[in-house]
């Protein structure tokens, strides 16, 4: 991808994120998006089929960055507390984009997509986890439950801070310890 194409895509992305912060996905039109991005409609359609296609592409990009931030996905089964901390640090690092792209009707998409992507990454090295219901329960608890607990902690602590707020850190610590305890129970049972 050449420099001009990267700049065009960046302009479209920034315009979309600004509009998405102001209104729901369903209310964004291509016309207002291209006006804000200062590109032509034809240019937009060279890259995306619709605003929904653009939104999906940006969501996939954010999910890939979050899941890619997990240094050792294989540690998920051996050290879930460490992976949990990495996962929530990735959520925090990408909060500005995540809070916009996954708001409103899209709120549930992030946790489901991250869970799915993490399952795939771990299953690449440990194929047996795909059919193990205990591991499945761990994934769902840690990622889905953990994500919503994290969001609730962020909502309770509305002050904008650099790094983790005390409420966020307490939630991440509790989630990490619970994941470690559940992993121990799964191992003891298996």
C-alpha positions as semicolon CSV with decimal commas, in nm:
position;residue;x (nm);y (nm);z (nm)
1;X;0,000;0,000;0,000
2;X;0,151;0,332;-0,102
3;X;0,167;0,648;0,109
4;X;-0,130;0,816;-0,060
5;X;-0,351;0,514;-0,007
6;X;-0,248;0,492;0,360
7;X;-0,330;0,861;0,408
8;X;-0,669;0,818;0,239
9;X;-0,755;0,519;0,458
10;X;-0,639;0,705;0,768
11;X;-0,853;1,005;0,676
12;X;-1,159;0,783;0,623
13;X;-1,093;0,601;0,951
14;X;-1,056;0,922;1,153
15;X;-1,369;1,072;0,997
16;X;-1,563;0,754;1,069
17;X;-1,446;0,738;1,432
18;X;-1,541;1,103;1,484
19;X;-1,887;1,046;1,335
20;X;-1,932;0,719;1,524
21;X;-1,852;0,899;1,851
22;X;-2,137;1,139;1,773
23;X;-2,404;0,897;1,652
24;X;-2,504;0,537;1,597
25;X;-2,365;0,339;1,306
26;X;-2,708;0,325;1,142
27;X;-2,724;0,705;1,118
28;X;-2,388;0,758;0,945
29;X;-2,412;0,818;0,571
30;X;-2,139;0,777;0,312
31;X;-2,205;1,134;0,203
32;X;-2,127;1,289;0,542
33;X;-1,835;1,053;0,592
34;X;-1,663;1,148;0,265
35;X;-1,726;1,517;0,333
36;X;-1,560;1,491;0,673
37;X;-1,274;1,279;0,535
38;X;-1,234;1,516;0,240
39;X;-1,235;1,235;-0,015
40;X;-1,470;1,155;-0,299
41;X;-1,742;0,893;-0,290
42;X;-1,563;0,697;-0,561
43;X;-1,249;0,691;-0,346
44;X;-1,448;0,563;-0,050
45;X;-1,604;0,288;-0,262
46;X;-1,261;0,181;-0,388
47;X;-1,182;0,079;-0,031
48;X;-1,517;-0,014;0,129
49;X;-1,860;-0,133;0,015
50;X;-2,050;0,061;0,284
51;X;-2,016;0,223;0,625
52;X;-2,099;-0,120;0,770
53;X;-1,810;-0,273;0,576
54;X;-1,581;0,002;0,707
55;X;-1,704;-0,052;1,063
56;X;-1,646;-0,428;1,034
57;X;-1,295;-0,372;0,897
58;X;-1,207;-0,135;1,182
59;X;-1,353;-0,375;1,438
60;X;-1,148;-0,664;1,297
61;X;-0,837;-0,444;1,307
62;X;-0,899;-0,352;1,674
63;X;-0,964;-0,714;1,770
64;X;-0,647;-0,828;1,592
65;X;-0,445;-0,564;1,779
66;X;-0,594;-0,664;2,115
67;X;-0,542;-1,036;2,062
68;X;-0,199;-0,969;1,911
69;X;-0,097;-0,795;2,234
70;X;-0,109;-1,128;2,416
71;X;0,258;-1,223;2,417
72;X;0,209;-1,594;2,484
73;X;-0,143;-1,715;2,409
74;X;-0,028;-2,067;2,494
75;X;0,014;-1,946;2,854
76;X;-0,363;-1,908;2,866
77;X;-0,391;-2,260;3,009
78;X;-0,084;-2,248;3,233
79;X;-0,085;-1,886;3,355
80;X;-0,432;-1,739;3,292
81;X;-0,374;-1,460;3,542
82;X;-0,080;-1,331;3,336
83;X;-0,275;-1,356;3,010
84;X;-0,572;-1,184;3,175
85;X;-0,356;-0,891;3,276
86;X;-0,214;-0,866;2,922
87;X;-0,563;-0,880;2,776
88;X;-0,696;-0,600;2,995
89;X;-0,388;-0,390;2,934
90;X;-0,466;-0,429;2,562
91;X;-0,828;-0,323;2,625
92;X;-0,700;-0,019;2,815
93;X;-0,443;0,068;2,546
94;X;-0,708;0,059;2,273
95;X;-0,988;0,211;2,483
96;X;-1,031;0,520;2,265
97;X;-1,109;0,311;1,955
98;X;-1,285;0,029;2,140
99;X;-1,522;0,266;2,322
100;X;-1,631;0,416;1,990
101;X;-1,643;0,110;1,764
102;X;-1,807;-0,120;2,017
103;X;-2,070;0,110;2,166
104;X;-2,447;0,088;2,144
105;X;-2,569;-0,205;1,936
106;X;-2,208;-0,319;1,886
107;X;-2,125;-0,353;2,258
108;X;-2,141;-0,734;2,268
109;X;-1,934;-0,784;1,955
110;X;-1,597;-0,713;2,116
111;X;-1,600;-0,976;2,389
112;X;-1,744;-1,242;2,154
113;X;-1,488;-1,164;1,886
114;X;-1,192;-1,155;2,124
115;X;-1,304;-1,485;2,276
116;X;-1,331;-1,643;1,932
117;X;-0,990;-1,512;1,821
118;X;-0,822;-1,625;2,144
119;X;-0,973;-1,971;2,110
120;X;-0,832;-1,998;1,759
121;X;-0,485;-1,882;1,866
122;X;-0,468;-2,127;2,155
123;X;-0,616;-2,412;1,949
124;X;-0,337;-2,370;1,691
125;X;-0,094;-2,507;1,950
126;X;-0,335;-2,717;2,154
127;X;-0,604;-2,861;1,922
128;X;-0,761;-3,061;2,207
129;X;-0,891;-2,740;2,370
130;X;-1,148;-2,695;2,093
131;X;-1,355;-2,985;2,228
132;X;-1,284;-2,959;2,601
133;X;-1,595;-2,814;2,771
134;X;-1,396;-2,716;3,082
135;X;-1,154;-2,507;2,878
136;X;-1,451;-2,361;2,690
137;X;-1,604;-2,253;3,021
138;X;-1,273;-2,095;3,123
139;X;-1,250;-1,897;2,799
140;X;-1,605;-1,771;2,829
141;X;-1,574;-1,683;3,196
142;X;-1,242;-1,509;3,165
143;X;-1,299;-1,317;2,845
144;X;-1,673;-1,247;2,847
145;X;-1,722;-1,213;3,221
146;X;-1,390;-1,041;3,267
147;X;-1,455;-0,790;2,993
148;X;-1,793;-0,688;3,136
149;X;-1,650;-0,665;3,489
150;X;-1,373;-0,447;3,351
151;X;-1,622;-0,222;3,170
152;X;-1,832;-0,189;3,485
153;X;-1,523;-0,084;3,683
154;X;-1,436;0,174;3,416
155;X;-1,792;0,308;3,421
156;X;-1,789;0,345;3,801
157;X;-1,463;0,537;3,787
158;X;-1,544;0,805;3,531
159;X;-1,237;1,021;3,598
160;X;-1,002;1,025;3,299
161;X;-0,667;0,901;3,418
162;X;-0,346;0,787;3,259
163;X;-0,306;0,416;3,321
164;X;-0,538;0,205;3,528
165;X;-0,765;0,363;3,785
166;X;-0,785;0,195;4,127
167;X;-1,128;0,051;4,038
168;X;-1,001;-0,085;3,705
169;X;-0,693;-0,235;3,866
170;X;-0,900;-0,398;4,141
171;X;-1,134;-0,548;3,880
172;X;-0,844;-0,682;3,672
173;X;-0,679;-0,829;3,984
174;X;-1,003;-1,001;4,086
175;X;-1,063;-1,137;3,736
176;X;-0,705;-1,263;3,710
177;X;-0,729;-1,439;4,048
178;X;-1,066;-1,593;3,958
179;X;-0,924;-1,721;3,627
180;X;-0,632;-1,875;3,812
181;X;-0,865;-2,039;4,066
182;X;-1,096;-2,177;3,795
183;X;-0,799;-2,313;3,603
184;X;-0,688;-2,490;3,920
185;X;-1,034;-2,640;3,964
186;X;-1,038;-2,757;3,602
187;X;-0,698;-2,923;3,642
188;X;-0,803;-3,088;3,970
189;X;-1,117;-3,225;3,806
190;X;-0,942;-3,342;3,489
